[in-house]
Amino acid sequence: KGVVEKTVAVLQYAKDNLIDKFLDPCLSIVHTLLYATKLLLNDEGAAEDFSLLYQHNQGFVDILSSCFLQLCQNNDVFVAENSARCVLLITELYQNSHKVCVQQSSLQSITEALLTYTPYQELNISKRCLLNALSIILANNSREFVYNVGHDIDLIQAITNIAENESKSSNPDLEVKSLALNNLNMINTLRISYENKQ
């Protein structure tokens, strides 16, 4: 638990005070801890270890909006990508993180990150992770819960732009295109369902 608390404190401090040299090492620690938790999730013989690590790593959810989602927009492409990887793992492991992600400030961070151009655009790692995270949230929650997602015009436009850009590309990232289209379909279905219920 002490490692998580210290990492959270250093990561938040580094982000708030623009001390970039601490960001990547801290994000690597976070990713390692979260990935270890994910591996233990499917290991029946490690239920006790999983429970302990799961509880300790809960602290990362607390800075999901104030830190991880904002770092997805970082000018350092590796910081942005590692942060997006952490966001995906958090949404996979912690249902309570979904409530954080559908808040307006979080959706704005996600939108801006999806619009961010990087010199390594062909890798699309950040976009892939964030679109996957959105898919998880949309697929595992009620239409009322994801109301903000379905009515966020800027987010929908950002996802639409990704799908259109990949369609026009001479070397499209088919996974990113598929994720974008899937998100748009789910958003549209949930929005229609919600409106029909009113």
C-alpha beads as a LAMMPS data file, in Angstrom:
LAMMPS data file: protein, C-alpha beads

198 atoms
197 bonds

1 atom types
1 bond types

-500.0 500.0 xlo xhi
-500.0 500.0 ylo yhi
-500.0 500.0 zlo zhi

Masses

1 110.0

Atoms # bond

1 1 1 0.000 0.000 0.000
2 1 1 2.861 2.368 0.806
3 1 1 4.206 2.053 -2.750
4 1 1 0.832 3.064 -4.211
5 1 1 0.436 6.044 -1.878
6 1 1 3.962 7.290 -2.593
7 1 1 3.589 6.801 -6.340
8 1 1 0.253 8.655 -6.345
9 1 1 1.792 11.534 -4.374
10 1 1 4.874 11.833 -6.600
11 1 1 2.881 11.484 -9.811
12 1 1 0.365 14.140 -8.819
13 1 1 3.149 16.455 -7.608
14 1 1 5.168 15.982 -10.802
15 1 1 2.128 16.652 -12.961
16 1 1 1.037 19.735 -11.021
17 1 1 4.550 21.202 -10.961
18 1 1 5.560 20.240 -14.513
19 1 1 8.449 18.002 -13.377
20 1 1 8.338 15.818 -16.463
21 1 1 11.353 13.645 -15.644
22 1 1 9.365 11.923 -12.846
23 1 1 6.282 11.197 -14.941
24 1 1 7.429 8.283 -17.080
25 1 1 9.085 6.312 -14.223
26 1 1 5.991 6.773 -12.041
27 1 1 3.637 5.744 -14.833
28 1 1 5.751 2.640 -15.430
29 1 1 5.333 1.671 -11.763
30 1 1 1.571 2.260 -11.963
31 1 1 1.270 0.197 -15.132
32 1 1 3.291 -2.658 -13.608
33 1 1 1.089 -2.754 -10.494
34 1 1 -2.152 -2.593 -12.469
35 1 1 -1.019 -5.186 -14.989
36 1 1 0.014 -7.528 -12.158
37 1 1 -3.474 -7.122 -10.711
38 1 1 -5.016 -7.991 -14.066
39 1 1 -2.889 -11.142 -14.349
40 1 1 -3.897 -12.263 -10.854
41 1 1 -7.570 -11.688 -11.651
42 1 1 -7.726 -14.915 -13.690
43 1 1 -5.456 -16.944 -11.413
44 1 1 -7.687 -19.012 -9.112
45 1 1 -4.727 -19.887 -6.910
46 1 1 -3.889 -16.250 -6.258
47 1 1 -7.212 -14.989 -4.901
48 1 1 -5.670 -13.621 -1.712
49 1 1 -2.837 -11.843 -3.552
50 1 1 -5.309 -10.410 -6.048
51 1 1 -7.592 -9.107 -3.303
52 1 1 -4.706 -7.401 -1.531
53 1 1 -3.243 -5.822 -4.668
54 1 1 -6.711 -4.832 -5.901
55 1 1 -7.448 -2.958 -2.679
56 1 1 -4.075 -1.222 -2.611
57 1 1 -4.290 -0.129 -6.247
58 1 1 -7.685 1.466 -5.616
59 1 1 -5.743 4.641 -4.850
60 1 1 -5.051 5.077 -8.555
61 1 1 -8.775 5.579 -9.219
62 1 1 -8.673 8.645 -6.962
63 1 1 -6.380 10.499 -9.388
64 1 1 -7.889 9.167 -12.607
65 1 1 -9.412 12.512 -13.621
66 1 1 -6.948 14.911 -12.012
67 1 1 -3.856 13.111 -13.252
68 1 1 -4.037 10.154 -15.660
69 1 1 -6.625 11.574 -18.067
70 1 1 -4.860 14.922 -18.164
71 1 1 -1.504 13.264 -18.811
72 1 1 -3.003 11.587 -21.873
73 1 1 -2.646 15.032 -23.476
74 1 1 1.021 15.425 -22.499
75 1 1 3.421 16.710 -25.161
76 1 1 5.743 13.798 -24.420
77 1 1 4.224 11.031 -26.525
78 1 1 5.556 8.294 -24.240
79 1 1 4.023 9.912 -21.147
80 1 1 0.711 10.260 -22.981
81 1 1 0.785 6.644 -24.158
82 1 1 1.753 5.194 -20.767
83 1 1 -0.945 7.233 -19.090
84 1 1 -3.531 6.009 -21.598
85 1 1 -2.435 2.416 -20.916
86 1 1 -3.027 3.025 -17.204
87 1 1 -6.468 4.517 -17.912
88 1 1 -7.446 1.406 -19.854
89 1 1 -6.295 -0.941 -17.083
90 1 1 -8.108 1.112 -14.441
91 1 1 -11.390 0.979 -16.388
92 1 1 -10.941 -2.755 -16.940
93 1 1 -10.342 -3.470 -13.249
94 1 1 -12.377 -0.898 -11.335
95 1 1 -16.083 -0.435 -12.047
96 1 1 -16.149 2.638 -9.790
97 1 1 -13.720 4.354 -12.166
98 1 1 -16.484 4.530 -14.784
99 1 1 -18.319 7.124 -12.718
100 1 1 -15.212 9.296 -12.838
101 1 1 -14.818 8.892 -16.602
102 1 1 -18.352 10.054 -17.462
103 1 1 -17.986 13.327 -15.568
104 1 1 -17.843 16.371 -17.825
105 1 1 -14.254 17.295 -16.933
106 1 1 -13.076 13.745 -17.654
107 1 1 -14.881 13.609 -20.992
108 1 1 -13.232 16.896 -21.937
109 1 1 -9.797 15.421 -21.146
110 1 1 -10.582 12.308 -23.184
111 1 1 -11.793 14.450 -26.101
112 1 1 -8.671 16.613 -26.090
113 1 1 -6.440 13.539 -25.885
114 1 1 -8.219 11.959 -28.857
115 1 1 -7.663 15.156 -30.839
116 1 1 -3.969 15.378 -29.934
117 1 1 -1.567 14.843 -32.823
118 1 1 1.742 13.141 -32.111
119 1 1 4.798 12.611 -34.332
120 1 1 4.215 8.875 -33.847
121 1 1 0.679 9.080 -35.176
122 1 1 0.984 5.719 -36.921
123 1 1 1.244 3.969 -33.536
124 1 1 -2.084 5.326 -32.254
125 1 1 -1.496 3.729 -28.851
126 1 1 -3.192 6.483 -26.846
127 1 1 -6.233 6.535 -29.113
128 1 1 -6.484 2.752 -29.053
129 1 1 -6.387 2.640 -25.250
130 1 1 -8.858 5.490 -24.732
131 1 1 -11.310 4.146 -27.306
132 1 1 -11.089 0.719 -25.660
133 1 1 -11.749 2.319 -22.261
134 1 1 -14.809 4.111 -23.649
135 1 1 -16.072 0.841 -25.140
136 1 1 -15.811 -0.841 -21.739
137 1 1 -17.725 1.982 -20.052
138 1 1 -20.459 2.063 -22.707
139 1 1 -20.878 -1.714 -22.718
140 1 1 -21.064 -2.178 -18.960
141 1 1 -23.334 0.612 -17.752
142 1 1 -26.926 1.777 -18.111
143 1 1 -28.063 4.363 -20.621
144 1 1 -28.751 6.780 -17.769
145 1 1 -25.208 6.296 -16.468
146 1 1 -23.599 7.138 -19.807
147 1 1 -25.983 10.000 -20.625
148 1 1 -23.128 12.539 -20.689
149 1 1 -21.158 10.426 -23.156
150 1 1 -24.058 10.185 -25.594
151 1 1 -24.687 13.918 -25.495
152 1 1 -21.117 15.221 -25.576
153 1 1 -20.969 16.753 -29.054
154 1 1 -17.223 17.449 -28.919
155 1 1 -16.398 13.867 -27.916
156 1 1 -18.634 12.416 -30.612
157 1 1 -17.038 14.716 -33.195
158 1 1 -13.535 13.697 -32.065
159 1 1 -14.393 10.000 -32.441
160 1 1 -16.052 10.683 -35.811
161 1 1 -12.915 12.506 -36.996
162 1 1 -10.775 9.514 -36.039
163 1 1 -13.012 7.119 -37.995
164 1 1 -13.049 9.426 -41.031
165 1 1 -9.296 10.063 -40.951
166 1 1 -8.543 6.347 -40.782
167 1 1 -10.942 5.737 -43.681
168 1 1 -9.102 8.311 -45.794
169 1 1 -5.620 7.155 -44.797
170 1 1 -3.466 5.252 -47.269
171 1 1 -2.235 3.175 -44.335
172 1 1 -5.202 3.009 -41.961
173 1 1 -5.094 1.607 -38.449
174 1 1 -7.974 -0.837 -38.825
175 1 1 -8.217 -1.520 -35.095
176 1 1 -8.546 2.175 -34.243
177 1 1 -11.082 2.658 -37.033
178 1 1 -13.108 -0.318 -35.799
179 1 1 -12.997 0.922 -32.191
180 1 1 -14.097 4.404 -33.250
181 1 1 -17.014 3.083 -35.300
182 1 1 -17.997 0.690 -32.518
183 1 1 -18.051 3.535 -30.003
184 1 1 -20.173 5.673 -32.313
185 1 1 -22.632 2.819 -32.817
186 1 1 -22.933 2.183 -29.078
187 1 1 -23.350 5.891 -28.322
188 1 1 -26.068 6.202 -30.967
189 1 1 -27.892 3.087 -29.733
190 1 1 -27.760 4.216 -26.101
191 1 1 -28.881 7.723 -26.989
192 1 1 -31.876 6.489 -29.001
193 1 1 -32.754 4.041 -26.228
194 1 1 -32.578 6.799 -23.625
195 1 1 -34.688 9.204 -25.692
196 1 1 -37.322 6.541 -26.402
197 1 1 -37.626 5.882 -22.674
198 1 1 -38.472 9.519 -21.946

Bonds

1 1 1 2
2 1 2 3
3 1 3 4
4 1 4 5
5 1 5 6
6 1 6 7
7 1 7 8
8 1 8 9
9 1 9 10
10 1 10 11
11 1 11 12
12 1 12 13
13 1 13 14
14 1 14 15
15 1 15 16
16 1 16 17
17 1 17 18
18 1 18 19
19 1 19 20
20 1 20 21
21 1 21 22
22 1 22 23
23 1 23 24
24 1 24 25
25 1 25 26
26 1 26 27
27 1 27 28
28 1 28 29
29 1 29 30
30 1 30 31
31 1 31 32
32 1 32 33
33 1 33 34
34 1 34 35
35 1 35 36
36 1 36 37
37 1 37 38
38 1 38 39
39 1 39 40
40 1 40 41
41 1 41 42
42 1 42 43
43 1 43 44
44 1 44 45
45 1 45 46
46 1 46 47
47 1 47 48
48 1 48 49
49 1 49 50
50 1 50 51
51 1 51 52
52 1 52 53
53 1 53 54
54 1 54 55
55 1 55 56
56 1 56 57
57 1 57 58
58 1 58 59
59 1 59 60
60 1 60 61
61 1 61 62
62 1 62 63
63 1 63 64
64 1 64 65
65 1 65 66
66 1 66 67
67 1 67 68
68 1 68 69
69 1 69 70
70 1 70 71
71 1 71 72
72 1 72 73
73 1 73 74
74 1 74 75
75 1 75 76
76 1 76 77
77 1 77 78
78 1 78 79
79 1 79 80
80 1 80 81
81 1 81 82
82 1 82 83
83 1 83 84
84 1 84 85
85 1 85 86
86 1 86 87
87 1 87 88
88 1 88 89
89 1 89 90
90 1 90 91
91 1 91 92
92 1 92 93
93 1 93 94
94 1 94 95
95 1 95 96
96 1 96 97
97 1 97 98
98 1 98 99
99 1 99 100
100 1 100 101
101 1 101 102
102 1 102 103
103 1 103 104
104 1 104 105
105 1 105 106
106 1 106 107
107 1 107 108
108 1 108 109
109 1 109 110
110 1 110 111
111 1 111 112
112 1 112 113
113 1 113 114
114 1 114 115
115 1 115 116
116 1 116 117
117 1 117 118
118 1 118 119
119 1 119 120
120 1 120 121
121 1 121 122
122 1 122 123
123 1 123 124
124 1 124 125
125 1 125 126
126 1 126 127
127 1 127 128
128 1 128 129
129 1 129 130
130 1 130 131
131 1 131 132
132 1 132 133
133 1 133 134
134 1 134 135
135 1 135 136
136 1 136 137
137 1 137 138
138 1 138 139
139 1 139 140
140 1 140 141
141 1 141 142
142 1 142 143
143 1 143 144
144 1 144 145
145 1 145 146
146 1 146 147
147 1 147 148
148 1 148 149
149 1 149 150
150 1 150 151
151 1 151 152
152 1 152 153
153 1 153 154
154 1 154 155
155 1 155 156
156 1 156 157
157 1 157 158
158 1 158 159
159 1 159 160
160 1 160 161
161 1 161 162
162 1 162 163
163 1 163 164
164 1 164 165
165 1 165 166
166 1 166 167
167 1 167 168
168 1 168 169
169 1 169 170
170 1 170 171
171 1 171 172
172 1 172 173
173 1 173 174
174 1 174 175
175 1 175 176
176 1 176 177
177 1 177 178
178 1 178 179
179 1 179 180
180 1 180 181
181 1 181 182
182 1 182 183
183 1 183 184
184 1 184 185
185 1 185 186
186 1 186 187
187 1 187 188
188 1 188 189
189 1 189 190
190 1 190 191
191 1 191 192
192 1 192 193
193 1 193 194
194 1 194 195
195 1 195 196
196 1 196 197
197 1 197 198
